[in-house]
Amino acid sequence: MHRLGVALFSDGGWKQLVRKWGAALTLVGIVVAGIGVSVFILFGDARVPDATQPPAALQTPVAAPKLPTPEEFNIGVTVTDRNCPSADNCVYTYTIQPNYIGLHPLPDQPFAVTYQVRGGHEPRHGEFTVHGTEARFMKGVTVEGSAEAQFTAVPTQVINRQVFGPPVPVDPTPALPPPE
């Protein structure tokens, strides 16, 4: 046995032996790794996050849709009735026509827009709510002003708020002719 071992390693045969064993171990490693990856793919834990996504701690939270600004609304005022018991004081009944003029889509969550009707003896504060593309507002609101009063509505604030009450159809109400 001693002689066989000396003869095997004395003429450089040990290099061939190491190469053969190295190649065999490499092939076995490749096969085992392939089987391991296949088993993991087929039976792996579905709760493990995808490697292409950052860990949950590094993910940025999704921001809620941005509320529009008051400047993104145009509110028309249509006078539907006028009662002038005296020359310097009239009671006007009006309805607003809110119009969104912003460039980005409206958010899905409901919100309210406060506004001020100007042109009367004192400003009149009001509010309408928006949910999707539907606005809800009061019709037939009254304000006092002079016989020549001209009314405008100015949006003042947009508030995140729930919508209450039935939807109000937005059909234009004909305006009264100007006073004679």
Stockholm file with secondary structure:
# STOCKHOLM 1.0

chainA/1-180         MHRLGVALFSDGGWKQLVRKWGAALTLVGIVVAGIGVSVFILFGDARVPDATQPPAALQTPVAAPKLPTPEEFNIGVTVTDRNCPSADNCVYTYTIQPNYIGLHPLPDQPFAVTYQVRGGHEPRHGEFTVHGTEARFMKGVTVEGSAEAQFTAVPTQVINRQVFGPPVPVDPTPALPPPE
#=GR chainA/1-180 SS CHHHHHHHHHTTHHHHHHHHHHHHHHHHHHHHHHHHHHHHHHHCCTTSCCTTSCCGGGSCCCCCCCCCCGGGEEEEEEEEEEEEEETTEEEEEEEEEEEECCSSCCCSSCEEEEEEEESSSSCEEEEEEEETTEEECCSSEEEEECTTCCCEEEEEEEEECCCCSCCCCCCCCCCCCCCC
#=GC SS_cons         CHHHHHHHHHTTHHHHHHHHHHHHHHHHHHHHHHHHHHHHHHHCCTTSCCTTSCCGGGSCCCCCCCCCCGGGEEEEEEEEEEEEEETTEEEEEEEEEEEECCSSCCCSSCEEEEEEEESSSSCEEEEEEEETTEEECCSSEEEEECTTCCCEEEEEEEEECCCCSCCCCCCCCCCCCCCC
//
